[in-house]
Amino acid sequence: MLKFLMMMFFMIPLCWKKNMFWMVQMFIMFMFYMFMNMNLNIENFFNLGYMMGCDMISYGLILLSIWISFLMIMASESLFKTSFYFNFFLLNIILLMIMLYLTFSMMNLFMFYLFFEGSLIPTLMLIIGWGYQPERIQAGMYLLFYTLFVSLPLLLGIFYIYNKTNYMVIYFLKFFSFDMLILYLSMIMAFLVKMPMYFVHLWLPKAHVEAPISGSMILAAIMLKLGGYGLLRILIILQKINLKMGFIWIIISLIGGFFISLKCFCQVDMKSLIAYSSVAHMSLVIGGIMTMNYWGFMGAYILMIGHGLCSSGMFCLSNIIYERVNSRSLFLNSGLMNFMPSMSLWWFLFLSSNMAAPPSLNLMGEISLINSLISWSWLSMFLLGGISFFSAGYSLYLYSFTQHGKFSLSIYSFYNGVSREYLMLMLHWLPLNIMILKVDYSMIWF
């Protein structure tokens, strides 16, 4: 695991060299293939050393992090064209990639906490440094304070566990079980805010709307998954109390997911709509993890990876239009099929994956989650039905509103997609729909 960390550290000087923008991207791609061809051990942790290790959950999420970092550079060509501090931007992405890599590969609970919170800093820099509107400062504050408010209790909870068990290694903690309400709340809230759960989700749409495209991609694809990853790891030692208290989070998530799905129909900003749809999908993931059964854990993992690729691709699409029209308003961006017919196909492909149409990973994940939640209680099928139905509803709403109808006469200079954009969308869509052929890897790690 250390060799990849060293590789990332040695990429940092490249950011300051002349004409190295695309070279850094190629190095990230190279590292992705090296990591992908690593020896896998499905049952246990592998590649152990220096408090770092990797199992199937970490492996998938690290791959996703490297892949999205690669695509973030591809999506941000406009920074390179306008020479808008692009070397700082590359540095920021590499630091963020290092933080995420360390978060997912750390076996020590405290080090996991350290990098889990540390990944917030480069994200904040992205939003404040390269965001569009003056409100990005407020969005950054929302992001910071929502997350920091619940991170101190998590730290105290980790210290308490160490005090009681003398262990910090996540793998050994599975032999312990704690049945304490305050410890449970302090350990779990940080991850629920990061997910984000309904009631503590307000930072997410704000951060997405103000963030540059790269910030939106990393927020949607990885930052939301940090919460799910933390829950999958931490619930092993909180099984007893979670069996008593888990129903609260499931109910909040299901009702919240239903409300948020309705809220999507009120949005007039494309990015805002996609961000709210992320909250609806993550509410299913929280519900699945909290049922604490096999299907729930599997479905949560698969949907986290599927949603990471799908949501990131949709943010790319909205940004492609923003770069042309300088607006993300649904009222101005109608009838785009007249201008970019081939881009309409990509809108269709991503929005169909967003509503969990086959053969996307989202379908597999949602089937597993629905299975787990209905086995937990048959009453949940009404809200689940509503979430699934409205998920298709707001996807169709976004598609029909942007692609059909009379186009605005203010769009007087327009050009179609360029090859870089089509490649970027293809690299989001192909893994999302091809990986369902090897979904058995995602189903047997537990």
Phi, psi and omega in degrees: 000331185291331184295326179288325178297316178298319180300319180293320180297322182283353173281340186301314179299334181297333182300332187264356178281155179288143175054042181247011185302309183281338179294319178300319179298319179296322178296321179295319177299316179300317180295324178301313181292324177296318181291322183294328182269015178290154178294130183257142170232110191287326186284321192232181173289145178226171182053051184280149175157139178054050178064006182249149178196177186211131169236191188298323181294311181299318185303310181297319184285328176293318178301317179297319181298315182293319181297315181291325178298319178299316182285333178298319180294321180296324183284339188259038181297331183298329177295320181292319181297317184268004183052047183266078178050043187289337178288322173297323180298314178297318179301317180299316181295319181292320177297320179295320180295320178298314180300314183292320179301315181291323179300313185282340184255355181287134176262345179274128187297320181291319179295324175300315180300316184301312183281333175300316178280329182294331181293347178292327189292308177299327178296317178299318178299319179300313184293313184285325184280322187240010179290174188263309188261162177298338181291356182296334177295315179297319179298319178297320179295318177304309182302314185293311189282326174301316185286317184288332181301323183258359184276334178295314175304324179297317179298315180296322178298319179296318178297321180297315180298319179295321180298322184278325190250342187062020178238147173235346185284123185304323184295324181281335184293346182294346179277355181250157175217130181249138181237062184229127187295313185294319178298317181300311181295318184292327181284328194265333187296324181301321182284326180291325178291323182290336189297312355259145177282154175303145187090327177241032185260359192296334181292333190291305181300323181296313181297320181295316185293324183272341186286154170290175185300319181295321178296318178296320182297314184288326177297311184290320189277321188242315187300322180291334183279340178301320179297315180296319179297315179299318179296316180301325182280320193273335184291346179298324181266359181240031187297314186301307185288330180292331177294331178276320190259348187302330184299331181299311183292325180295317181295313179302317183294316183292314180294317179298318179299322178295314179297316182296324177299321177291323182297332180301329181288346181268353187281144177245355179253129183301314182297320181298319180296316180294323180295316179294326178293330175298319180298320180297319180291320181292334178294326175296319181297315179300314179302316181296318181293321185288340175291339177058034172244171188302312181299321182296315181295317180299309184299321180298316182296314183293318181292327178298316180290316181297315181293325179303315181286318185291312183295318179299319178297321180291324176295323176299317180298315181294327179289324178301319179288322180298322180294333180276310193261344186061029176205145176249012183291138179291336182287324181278326185265068174241158180069028183290345178298334178294325185267317187231072183299323181289331177289332177298325177298318180292321176302315181297315183297317182287320181289330176290324175293325180296328178269017175062049173272149177293153003261039186281159176298329181303323181297311181300316180297315183291325177299315180297317182292319179296319176303312184292320184286325179286329176290335177287315175201130183291341180293335183293347184294335181291312179292322179297319177300317179298315181298315182293319181296312182287336175299316174294323182299308184286336174294317178293322179301313181295318182294309185292325181292319184277324189269328184257178176093181182277132181280154182286137181287349180287344179277089185257334176241124189211145173222155184285178180296151176257166188300325178302319182290320179294322178295318181299317180292321179297321182287343170278317192281321184299308179300324182299325185254346179271327186295345179294341178290334180244039185289347179299328177299322182285341187264350187243008183286340194282000000 
